[in-house]
Amino acid sequence: MQRALSIRRTLQSLHHRLLFNKSVPLKHHPLPSIRTLSSTPSASPSPSPSPSPSDAEIRKYLGYTALLVFCGAATYYSFPFSEDAKHKKAQIFRYAPLPEDLHTVSNWSGTHEVQTRNFHQPESVEELEKLVKEANEKRARIRPVGSGLSPNGIGLARAGMVNLALLDKVLEVDKEMKRVRVQAGIRVQGLVDEIKQYGLTLQNFASIREQQIGGIVQVGAHGTGAKLPPVDEQVISMKLVTPAKGTIEVSKEKDPDLFYLARCGLGGLGVVAEVTLQCVERQELVEHTTVSNIKEIKKNHKKLLSENKHVKYLHIPYTDTVVVVTCNPVSKWKGPLKFKPKYTKDEALQHLRDLYRESLKKYRADVMTAKSPDGTEPDINELSFTELRDKLLALDPLNKEHVIKVNQAEAEFWRKSEGYRVGWADEILGFDCGGQQWVSETCFPSGTLAKLSMKDLEYTEELKQLIEKEDIPAPAPIEQRWTARSQSVMSPAYSSVQDDIFSWVGIIMYLPTMDARQRKEITDEFFNYRHLSQKQLWDQYSAYEHWAKIEVPKDKEELAALQARLRKRFPVDSYNKARKELDPNRILSNNMLEKLFPLSDTI
């Protein structure tokens, strides 16, 4: 504002000089207010020489220039930026005030965002049915959107969305059959908390617990355990609110073909209103964390997958470290394990804290990403492991040498975190994924437990070699998990062979800064990382991306290639046929579904 006032004073000074400079006649000045000040009705103008056309043009353009500068400065300094967004001036119009009826909806990582005036949250199934019917009549899009945790924003649609957050009740519990019927808007953690009083829980969990049940089922989400299938396989029946056929219930007894298609239906076949899930008895688990290397892993891989209920590997790029995390039920005879860790939590974090202090000296304390929103230095002793990692990466996220140091520090953290932990399944099976991030996760067949193909370990070995060869600043971890097959035909883990198992491998790049330019640079580097992985590995290993993490290419040739790949793996024609029958006006669709599964009139 001071600069704007300064410009105003400069303009006033210019006006003043123009008034009293006898070489510039007032009658030629473009400001009428100045002419009024310069003469009275009885005064006669004093004679003066006529200016040359060039002088008049110069004065005219000087006046226009001053006016533009003043307007630009006034706009700049009066624009309503929030305090933490002033560094994003390059995206000035993105932060303009929005109309009151315009809802901004983004996914958790802030990588996908839309604004819409049509965001619906029905409070009953009847209200949902009415909404879907009216939208179909008007051909108004209402894409089903869950809690926004999918990294690719699969549920987002600018034209309109429907969210079932207010339909979040447990409707029925069958303790004997271990089944629960719930409204689709209930979150995983909410469901688990509700049914624990009956001694029940879900069979498996993804890394986090904030997904709505309807969403986690529709995208084919999964936990880990070679004998445990993805979440959609736990669905016994579903109630779908469809645009063309109203509310229908599907199960393997009632229309099995549609049931196995819609169970992982990507929200395109109907709004999932209710779900009946097969649960299991609530158990305490013992989590065992050890640090190994790929040579040792190869020797014990079959045993690890066969003898543990849950198992995952965390591969750390630019190191030989593989963190192995297994979980098994607490023995009914021995009871909870008594274990004293070798290192305290502070000792495990010390190497990361030392690296952070050392890095701050190198990058200087005035690095904005190292400070809290109020401008103060964070107390690193209060930061968790993932928060420390984010702070470290924020200093220089695309510097390979810096990322290697952070990865080495993470390997040391896990070495000092070896040991056991006991808790309920919903507490133990979670995984702190860190802050905002880009993620790509692929799923591919790994043989059977009786006859492992070992392709899963070959995949991660080749991936790490690719990272080093291409100098990719890849942070840790490369997370590797396993599931049994799914009978849902649209699941990446679908198989008609009962004993087949699948490996899921996720790569990651964190977004530890809110600086728009730096986030774009990280995004570009991540998509290069993903592209190289796809080019070298996906076809070779028959790998397909998780539906919540697949990204639609902008390039037409790349999109055509992706459509062809999907058609090889999934029953695209059957899926599109069901879409045309249940949602002929495509009100439940969005740009992503239209691009991945273009409808054809010949179907």
Secondary structure, DSSP 4 states (H G I P E B T S, - for coil): -HHHHHHHHHHHHHHHHHHH-TTS-GGG-S-HHHHHHH--TTPPPPP-PPPPHHHHHHHHHHHHHHHHHHHHHHHHHHS---GGGGGGGGGGGGGSPPPTTPEEEE-TTSSSEEEES-EE--SSHHHHHHHHHHHHHHT---EE--SS--TT-TT--TT-EE--TT---EEEEETTTTEEEEETT-BHHHHHHHHGGGTEE-S---S-S--BHHHHHHTT----BTTS--GGGGEEEEEEEETTTEEEEEESSS-HHHHHHHTT-TT-S-EEEEEEEE-EE--EEEEEEEEEEHHHHHHHHHHHHHH-SEEEEEE-TTS-EEEEEEEEEPPTTT-SPP---SS-HHHHHHHHHHHHHHHHHHH-TT-GGGS-TTSPPP-GGG--HHHHHHHHHHHSTT-HHHHHHHHHHHHHHHHTT-EEEEEEHHHHS-----SSEEEEEEEEEEEESSSB--HHHHHHHHHHHHHHHTT--PPSPEEEEEEE-B--TTSTTB-SSTTEEEEEEEEEEE-----HHHHHHHHHHHHHHHHHHIIIIIHHHT-EE-TTT----SSHHHHHHHHHHHHHHS-HHHHHHHHHHH-TT-TT--HHHHHHS---TT-
